[in-house]
Amino acid sequence: MLTIRVLAFLLIAEGVSTLFWIVMLVPSLGWRDRSSVAVIIARGVIGALQLVGGWGLAIRSASAPVLARWALGLSAALLVLEVGLRMSPSNLDPTFRWPLVSAYAVYALAAIVILRPAPDEASPAPGLPTSDD
């Protein structure tokens, strides 16, 4: 339970820090290239998902683990474009680009594993026979 609380805090912190990052970038969006603006907008959407997913985990919403898993996976994938391939503005030393991407991928994967449903909580896919059939 403590792990879920920590993940909730981390997701909320990521969402809020994304908000501040985007607010700082808004004045410069007019002179950035389209791919950079698309990545910044995608980060904003994913940051909102992280904030909502984290808040949902904090209040123990039933749909929060699914939303948080999606937000973490999408965020890790987008980080490859943002930091790894340098498609968005960053003041990160280039030496640390790929180690940071790798560390975030490990964090996201660990969080996704922690947030996955227990085998008894998982419902079978529609149309598949159950043990009751």
Beta strands, then each sheet from edge to edge (+ up, - down):
end
